[in-house]
Amino acid sequence: MLRRLLALLAFLLLIAVMVRWVEPRFVFYPLRGEQRTPAGVVADWESIDIPTEDGERLRAWWLGHPDAPADVIYFHGNGGNLSLWLPVYAGIHAQGYNVLGVDYRGYGASTGSPTEDGLYADARAVLAHHAARGAHRRRVVYWGRSLGGVVAAYAARHQAPDALILEATFPDKAAVLRRHLLLRALNVFATYQLPTARFLDDVRVPVLVMHGDADTVIPFELGQEVYERIAGPKQFIRLPGLDHNAILGPDDEVYWRPLRAFIAGGA
């Protein structure tokens, strides 16, 4: 009996080790390097290296705009790098806003390897950098997409912006795994939480939640769950027919008109 118990414990320990080894590879899909920059797309831009409290350096881009009414600090999803997300930054910039985009540790030209705790340290570093720029007269908006929604929600709890935008995100990691029986069972041994909804419990600034109703990666109902957890002022925008990785152009007014109104004055 003792041998069986020890064998079971050894098996569970092996499973736990394997899950924790696989977990970051399941959550993060970084692309190293910079394949393109905003050069030729945006006239006023700069490449920045932001130091973190634990010694990493994050590559960031600042896309400036004359007389911008707001700064958008954008936290991208779990795949790619700044180069892949350039069309998104350029689209926001085309609406007249300054944009600060950043690659998490292990992404693009940033040093280190991605972890959940690392995401939050990266968010703190980005907020400290933005504060040091002295941009106190403009509105500040955090915008997080997919995994970036977790980071943006954490950032809003850490240092309140004027408004928060969450696009195609989820309440927590367990909710994403809800439809997958095996992954849900293995999640017992995992360490990552990615608790967007829990972070939002402490956020009282206006929040805009956007979600495509054809999202095949993060189901539409998860965006609704995020919205329901928000206690403060909030809005929800349903994006008809949009899948998870759809990127709308700068002239798509169905998308941008409510965004501009929200950024201008919140919920």
Legacy VTK file of the C-alpha trace (Angstrom):
# vtk DataFile Version 3.0
C-alpha trace
ASCII
DATASET POLYDATA
POINTS 267 float
0.000 0.000 0.000
2.830 2.388 0.886
4.586 1.597 -2.377
1.420 2.371 -4.347
1.008 5.639 -2.500
4.614 6.615 -3.175
4.224 5.659 -6.837
1.091 7.807 -7.087
2.844 10.762 -5.462
5.800 10.350 -7.800
3.446 10.255 -10.785
1.633 13.402 -9.643
4.958 15.147 -9.060
6.059 14.222 -12.583
2.800 15.581 -14.011
3.223 18.827 -12.014
6.792 19.283 -13.284
5.742 18.635 -16.876
2.774 21.033 -16.668
4.927 23.809 -15.224
7.532 23.245 -17.929
4.922 23.347 -20.689
2.858 26.203 -19.211
4.920 29.177 -20.455
5.172 27.524 -23.880
1.393 27.222 -23.946
0.764 30.833 -22.865
3.476 32.762 -24.708
4.307 32.734 -28.437
7.050 35.348 -28.794
8.738 36.303 -32.035
12.289 37.527 -31.554
13.864 40.513 -33.287
12.337 43.386 -35.244
11.192 42.557 -38.760
9.918 46.085 -39.438
9.609 49.414 -37.649
7.261 52.399 -37.964
9.744 54.071 -40.323
7.880 55.022 -43.475
4.550 54.487 -41.719
4.673 57.096 -38.957
6.773 60.245 -39.278
7.268 60.955 -35.558
8.396 57.833 -33.735
11.224 56.635 -31.543
12.614 53.327 -30.346
13.056 53.103 -26.568
14.671 50.634 -24.162
12.827 50.573 -20.842
14.620 49.069 -17.801
12.662 46.855 -15.406
13.133 46.547 -11.660
14.661 43.064 -12.076
17.274 44.016 -14.654
15.578 43.310 -17.991
15.296 45.812 -20.846
12.076 46.152 -22.812
11.951 47.400 -26.380
9.167 49.940 -26.845
7.999 52.286 -29.585
6.599 55.768 -29.084
4.446 56.978 -31.958
3.947 60.688 -31.451
1.231 62.932 -32.824
1.046 66.748 -32.834
-1.475 68.034 -30.278
-2.654 64.526 -29.376
-5.576 64.619 -26.900
-4.579 61.299 -25.290
-1.737 58.832 -24.831
-2.653 55.200 -25.494
-0.442 52.667 -23.702
-1.033 49.458 -25.634
-0.395 45.952 -24.269
-0.442 43.445 -27.136
-1.464 39.788 -27.232
0.589 36.678 -26.579
1.884 36.213 -30.116
4.464 37.998 -32.252
6.286 41.202 -31.387
6.090 44.954 -31.995
6.601 44.440 -35.730
3.605 42.120 -36.003
1.431 44.581 -34.072
2.538 47.630 -36.061
-0.745 47.812 -38.051
-2.641 48.140 -34.768
-0.384 50.897 -33.448
-0.553 52.706 -36.784
-4.345 52.452 -36.762
-4.578 54.017 -33.304
-2.050 56.679 -34.252
-4.105 57.513 -37.375
-6.970 58.509 -35.062
-4.777 61.303 -33.656
-3.392 59.691 -30.485
0.100 59.127 -29.155
0.836 55.413 -28.835
3.289 53.650 -26.519
3.673 49.999 -27.516
5.975 47.580 -25.726
7.340 44.079 -26.203
7.197 42.005 -23.029
10.383 40.322 -21.833
11.387 37.584 -24.246
9.539 39.226 -27.145
11.117 41.093 -30.051
14.283 42.886 -28.949
13.406 42.743 -25.237
15.680 40.695 -22.980
14.697 37.814 -20.727
12.023 35.131 -20.941
8.261 35.652 -20.511
6.522 34.659 -17.278
3.312 35.760 -15.602
5.107 37.694 -12.864
7.352 39.141 -15.559
4.301 40.570 -17.348
3.356 42.547 -14.267
6.916 43.760 -13.708
6.977 44.853 -17.351
3.721 46.773 -16.878
5.144 48.616 -13.877
8.255 49.537 -15.863
6.204 50.878 -18.769
4.022 52.996 -16.465
7.111 54.397 -14.727
8.633 55.279 -18.098
5.464 56.987 -19.276
5.186 58.991 -16.056
8.783 60.126 -16.497
7.920 61.519 -19.933
5.910 64.203 -18.122
2.766 63.788 -20.190
0.412 64.996 -17.465
-1.834 67.297 -19.494
-3.250 64.603 -21.779
-5.657 61.813 -21.008
-3.994 58.442 -20.473
-5.692 55.296 -21.743
-4.518 51.714 -21.199
-5.551 49.343 -23.984
-5.053 45.590 -23.676
-5.852 42.965 -26.280
-6.227 39.245 -25.510
-3.382 38.392 -23.075
-2.658 42.113 -23.009
-6.023 42.586 -21.323
-4.633 40.911 -18.212
-1.634 43.241 -18.284
-3.785 46.334 -18.856
-6.131 45.379 -16.005
-3.142 44.862 -13.700
-1.698 48.200 -14.815
-5.011 49.951 -14.090
-5.075 48.489 -10.589
-1.443 49.477 -10.021
-1.764 53.034 -11.360
-5.158 54.290 -12.457
-5.450 55.699 -15.990
-8.226 57.982 -17.206
-9.828 55.062 -19.042
-9.242 51.377 -19.798
-9.983 49.437 -22.999
-10.112 45.627 -22.986
-10.372 43.907 -26.355
-10.935 40.170 -26.913
-9.795 39.246 -23.422
-10.900 36.758 -20.749
-11.713 36.604 -17.004
-8.777 34.316 -16.155
-6.795 31.410 -17.565
-9.116 28.789 -16.082
-12.057 30.277 -18.001
-10.184 29.878 -21.312
-9.604 26.191 -20.533
-13.188 25.576 -19.453
-14.192 23.834 -22.699
-11.164 21.503 -22.696
-11.605 18.718 -20.151
-7.995 17.468 -20.171
-6.454 20.957 -20.003
-8.872 21.922 -17.247
-7.755 18.887 -15.224
-4.050 19.580 -15.824
-4.556 23.216 -14.797
-4.733 21.980 -11.189
-0.947 21.581 -11.376
-0.307 24.919 -13.110
0.839 28.156 -11.495
-0.317 30.864 -13.895
-3.604 32.544 -12.996
-3.865 35.530 -15.398
-6.770 36.910 -13.320
-8.123 39.805 -15.406
-11.462 39.845 -13.563
-9.838 39.846 -10.124
-7.659 42.809 -11.071
-10.767 44.639 -12.270
-12.354 44.288 -8.817
-10.101 47.156 -7.726
-10.536 49.332 -10.844
-13.001 52.233 -10.771
-12.085 54.119 -13.945
-14.349 53.867 -17.029
-13.826 50.571 -18.855
-14.725 49.706 -22.440
-14.926 45.990 -23.288
-14.891 44.983 -26.972
-15.261 41.453 -28.287
-15.886 39.859 -31.668
-18.914 37.584 -31.712
-17.106 35.193 -34.091
-14.007 34.846 -31.883
-12.754 31.247 -32.168
-9.868 31.688 -29.692
-11.439 33.566 -26.773
-15.194 32.916 -26.999
-17.529 35.907 -27.038
-19.157 34.884 -23.753
-15.822 35.278 -21.958
-15.760 38.925 -22.961
-19.263 39.238 -21.551
-18.074 37.665 -18.292
-15.279 40.241 -18.062
-17.831 43.012 -18.567
-20.114 41.646 -15.857
-17.286 41.675 -13.315
-16.674 45.404 -13.692
-18.164 47.358 -10.801
-17.462 50.878 -12.069
-18.626 52.747 -15.186
-18.487 50.513 -18.235
-19.484 49.976 -21.853
-19.630 46.870 -24.028
-19.172 46.810 -27.804
-20.083 43.710 -29.774
-17.979 43.422 -32.932
-20.160 41.528 -35.445
-18.437 38.791 -37.427
-14.946 39.486 -36.054
-12.612 36.630 -35.187
-9.846 36.917 -32.613
-7.031 38.120 -34.848
-9.031 40.426 -37.100
-7.508 43.885 -37.491
-9.784 46.644 -38.745
-8.461 49.493 -40.839
-8.263 53.123 -39.706
-11.310 54.039 -41.846
-13.705 51.508 -40.307
-15.963 53.935 -38.472
-18.134 51.228 -36.911
-15.049 50.348 -34.877
-13.396 53.716 -34.373
-16.337 56.063 -33.741
-17.292 54.580 -30.334
-13.606 54.228 -29.450
-12.935 57.919 -30.077
-15.981 58.879 -28.025
-14.864 56.654 -25.160
-11.295 57.922 -25.173
-12.574 61.491 -25.211
-14.775 61.135 -22.186
-14.965 57.593 -20.839
-18.176 55.736 -20.027
LINES 1 268
267 0 1 2 3 4 5 6 7 8 9 10 11 12 13 14 15 16 17 18 19 20 21 22 23 24 25 26 27 28 29 30 31 32 33 34 35 36 37 38 39 40 41 42 43 44 45 46 47 48 49 50 51 52 53 54 55 56 57 58 59 60 61 62 63 64 65 66 67 68 69 70 71 72 73 74 75 76 77 78 79 80 81 82 83 84 85 86 87 88 89 90 91 92 93 94 95 96 97 98 99 100 101 102 103 104 105 106 107 108 109 110 111 112 113 114 115 116 117 118 119 120 121 122 123 124 125 126 127 128 129 130 131 132 133 134 135 136 137 138 139 140 141 142 143 144 145 146 147 148 149 150 151 152 153 154 155 156 157 158 159 160 161 162 163 164 165 166 167 168 169 170 171 172 173 174 175 176 177 178 179 180 181 182 183 184 185 186 187 188 189 190 191 192 193 194 195 196 197 198 199 200 201 202 203 204 205 206 207 208 209 210 211 212 213 214 215 216 217 218 219 220 221 222 223 224 225 226 227 228 229 230 231 232 233 234 235 236 237 238 239 240 241 242 243 244 245 246 247 248 249 250 251 252 253 254 255 256 257 258 259 260 261 262 263 264 265 266
